[in-house]
Amino acid sequence: MNEIQVYMAVGLTLFLVVLLVLGLMAYKKTTTMADFAIAGAKIGPVTLGLAFAATFFSAATFVGYTGWAYKWGLSTLWIFLTLIFASPMGLILVAKRARDMNTKQGSLSLPDWLGDRYNSDFVRVSVALITLFNLFYIAAQFSAGALVFEQLLGIPYTAGLIGIAVIVVAYTYGGGSFADIYTDAFQAMLMVVMGVLVFVSGLWVFRDGFTGSMQAVTNSLAERGPELVAPINPDSGIFYSVQAVVGAFVIQFAFAAQPQLFNKVLALEKPQDMAKMIGVYVAAAVCFLVVIFGGLYAAATVPSLDNPDSAIFEYALVAFPAAVVALLGVVVLAAAMSTSDGIFVVISTSIANDVYAKFLVPRGFVTNDPEKVDANALRISRVVTLLTGVAATLLVIEPPAFIGTFVWIGISGVAAGTLGPLLVGLFLPRLANATAAKISVVGGLGCYLVILVWDFEESVLAAGAWAVLFGLATMLVASLAFTRGAGKKLRGVTEST
């Protein structure tokens, strides 16, 4: 083993020991379905703010977005702006109102919340099934983790892929949301340290201060092509037009209401602590996102890489001693795990709670002793966790061309089908109704599938944005059309919720 591999092996061992301890603590606390889904709504704002940030910013940030920066240049900095402005705005607008309403609803997930809000099993089950799109998101995190094992430990991609899948499934299986939140908060602290280290490394790599380092980056990019230093890069797969940039802002706003983030909002013990939670999240987010500059630094120091997603690792070999390179590997694994475990909880809760306990049992499709429903739901959630791990692994047996792009297939599919009913239900409660919610869920998702299958939009972010806007417009139009015709009974249900 070389020096980096030795440090990486030691760091990974210590990291896994911490995860094991936190996972065991979480396992002891997880005795009900509410514990598995939202940690019993008992988590404080600092821990939850860190966990929210770690879930929000995955390995796509450290590997995928730096790969975009390496490949497509300065236009990638739009992703920084969308994540700093649009996403926190979505969180601020959605989180507090949703958490306040949930003190009465007592919902355990986004599908559950929407199903309760509209008193509709169709909405509940449809949104639960839509969350399966996030298999793409999990798969991308697994692929990033496998890349770490391959680049820094010399372990073959497939073996690394199986390894990270086993690790994440193991601790999520036992501890659910408690394991998710505790481990994510720990992982967030590692991600903060590494993000800042990568950003400031330009000071000693280029030796001319921040201005000098950026000048070196721009000169290097300009030599490869003027489009790499332009604010809009026509060759980029993401930010190739003004419309694509606008679309990125829209979908990042929508991202704040993703199910794996929404369940953390529901886990907050005291709704009045929401502002503190958001403040912790924003501070951590800035520290994470400056890692994108690592992709730009790599363009100047290690040009001509075949795989853009390897840029951050190749740059680290130039900028840092072996111990810090190993820390980067652990941090990327942490970023992958911190998002994956949250989505595992979301998918498992969607099937076990929202489909089984809230639909199949009450409707009589499954005969069950009422006293055993919660225990059975907890068991089902753990089985679904195992199956989800297998499915996600199979999706990336062959690594995707761009991890950052693969992630957004999952995010966009979920957002397209859910944001319309969520926003209108929160901000126009007298207008919102179940019929409109059903139409919006189907219309938003259908629009996204059409755009995706027929390749109407090259940017995966913009494709999601147009589908989200279509779903929102459908929700508004259908609400106006059906609120009057639905009669007093429907209005009464809507107002009471």
C-alpha positions, 0 to 999 in steps of 0.5 A: 500500500502507498502512503495515501492508501494507508491513511485512507484505510485508517481514516475509513476504519475510524469513520466506520467505527463512528458510524457503527456507534451512532447506528447502534445508538439510533437502533436502540431509539427506533421502536416505532414507525414514527421513530424510523420515519422522522426520529419521533420529531425529537431533534434539535435545530443545530443537529437537524440543520447540519443533517439537512445540509449534509443530505442536501449536498451529496457526493454530487457536490464534491465529485459531480459539480467539480466535474462540471466545473472541470469540463465546462468552466466558469459557467458552472458557477451558476450552480453555486448561485442557485444553491445559495439563493434559490434553495434556501428561499424554497426552504424558508417558504416551505419548511416553517409552514409545513412543520406548523401544519404538521403539528395537527396532521402528524404526518410522517413523510411528504406522501403522507403529508400530501395524502392527509392534506388532501384527504386522498389515498390516490395522492398519498399512494401516487406520491409514494410511488413517485419517490422511487425516482430517487433510486437514481439519486441513491445510485449516483451516491453509490457510484461516487463512493465506488469512485473513491475506493477505486481512485484512492484505495485501488479497489475495483469499481464494482467491489467498491460499489457493493461495499458502500451499498452494504455500509449504508444499507446496514446502518439505515436498516437498523436506525432509520431516521435517528441513524440518518440524522445523527450520522449526517450531522457528523458527516456535515462537520467533515464536509465543512472542513474539506470544502473550506480546505479545497477552496483556500488551497488555491492560495498555496497552489498558485501562490498569488493570492485568490485573485492570482489563483483565479487568473491562472484558472481563467488563463488555463481555461481560455487556452482550451476555448473561450466558451470555458470562461464565458458566463453561458457555455453553449457546449455545456450540458447544463448551462448552455443558454439563459433559459437553462440558467433560469430553469436551474434556479427554478428546480433548485427552489423545488429541491428544498421540498424533496422528500428526504429533506421534508422528513427532516423538517417534520423531525424538528422538535420545536417549530419555533426553532426553524429559523435557527435550523435554517441558519445552521444549514445556510452556513454549512452550505456555503462551506460545502459549495466552495469545493466547486472551485476545486474543479476550476483549480484542477483545470489549471493544474491537471488538464486533459483528464479522461473522466471529469468526475475524477478531477477533485481527486487528481487536484487533491494529489497536487494540492495536499499531503497524503493525509488530507487526500485520504480525508477527501476520500472519507468526506466524499464517502460521507457526502454520498452516505449522508444523502443516500441514507435519507433517501433510503428512509424516504422510500422505505417510509413511503412503502411501509407507512404510506402504502401499507399502513395508511392505504392497504390496511385501512382499505381492507386489502391487507388483513391485519391486527390493528395493534400489529400494524405499526410493528409490521410497518417497521419490519416492511420499512427495513425489508424495503431498505434492503431491496432499495439498496440492491436496485440502486446498485444495479443501476450503476453497475456501469458508472454514469458519464456524469454523476451530477447529471444522474442525480438530477433525474431522480430529483426532477421526477419527484419535484415535478409530481409534488411541488404543485400540490405542496405549494398550493396546499400551503399558500392557497389553502382555500383554493386547493382541493383533492381533484386538482392535486390528483391532476397536478401529480399526474400532469407534472410527472407526465410532463417530465417523462415526455421531456425526458423520453423525447429529449426535448431539453438537454439540461437535466436541471431545466427539464425538471424546471419546466415539468415543475412549472407545468405541474404547478400551473396545472394545480392552479388551473385545476383548483380554480376549475374544481373548487366551485364545482366541488361544492361546499363539502370539498371546500369544508374539507380543504379549509379544515385541513 
